[in-house]
Amino acid sequence: MRKLQLPNRLAYSVEEAAQMLGVHVETIRREIRAGRLLASRINRKFLIPADSLNDYIAAKPRKPEAPHE
């Protein structure tokens, strides 16, 4: 199981999580909306708990779906 060494913090912003994972901020928002990454909404911003981010990173990667014919 792969675990990213995160700084000692309780939660991260969408921008911080995207930067750590090397993805676009919209990718993080999409994962939150889909329920694959847990986050709390504070006013108009999401906060991602460090445990949630670690669990997301450790999750087994998904295989791409085959095209439907």
C-alpha positions in Angstrom: 0.0 0.0 0.0 1.5 3.3 -1.1 1.3 6.2 1.4 2.3 9.8 0.6 4.3 11.5 3.3 2.1 14.6 4.0 3.1 17.5 6.2 1.8 17.4 9.7 -1.6 19.1 9.2 -5.1 18.2 9.9 -6.6 19.3 6.6 -5.7 20.7 3.2 -7.3 23.0 0.7 -8.3 21.8 -2.8 -5.3 23.7 -4.2 -2.9 22.2 -1.8 -4.2 18.7 -2.4 -4.0 19.2 -6.2 -0.4 20.4 -5.9 0.7 17.5 -3.7 -0.9 15.0 -6.1 0.2 16.7 -9.3 -3.3 17.1 -10.7 -5.5 20.0 -11.7 -7.7 21.5 -9.0 -10.8 20.6 -11.0 -9.8 16.9 -10.7 -9.8 17.2 -6.9 -13.2 18.9 -7.0 -14.6 16.2 -9.3 -13.4 13.5 -7.0 -15.0 15.3 -4.0 -18.4 15.6 -5.9 -18.2 11.9 -6.9 -17.7 10.9 -3.3 -14.3 9.3 -3.9 -12.5 11.9 -1.8 -14.1 13.1 1.5 -14.1 16.8 2.2 -16.0 19.3 4.4 -17.3 22.5 3.0 -16.5 25.6 5.1 -18.3 28.6 3.7 -17.5 28.3 -0.1 -14.3 26.3 0.2 -13.6 22.6 0.7 -11.3 21.3 3.4 -9.9 17.8 2.9 -8.9 16.0 6.1 -5.4 14.5 6.0 -6.8 11.0 6.7 -9.2 11.3 3.8 -6.3 12.3 1.5 -4.2 9.4 2.7 -7.0 7.0 2.2 -7.6 8.3 -1.3 -4.0 8.0 -2.2 -3.8 4.4 -0.8 -6.9 3.3 -2.7 -6.4 0.8 -5.5 -6.2 2.5 -8.9 -9.2 1.9 -11.1 -8.9 0.1 -14.4 -10.3 2.1 -17.4 -13.6 0.9 -18.7 -13.6 -0.9 -22.1 -15.5 1.0 -24.8 -19.1 -0.2 -25.3 -19.8 -1.6 -28.7 
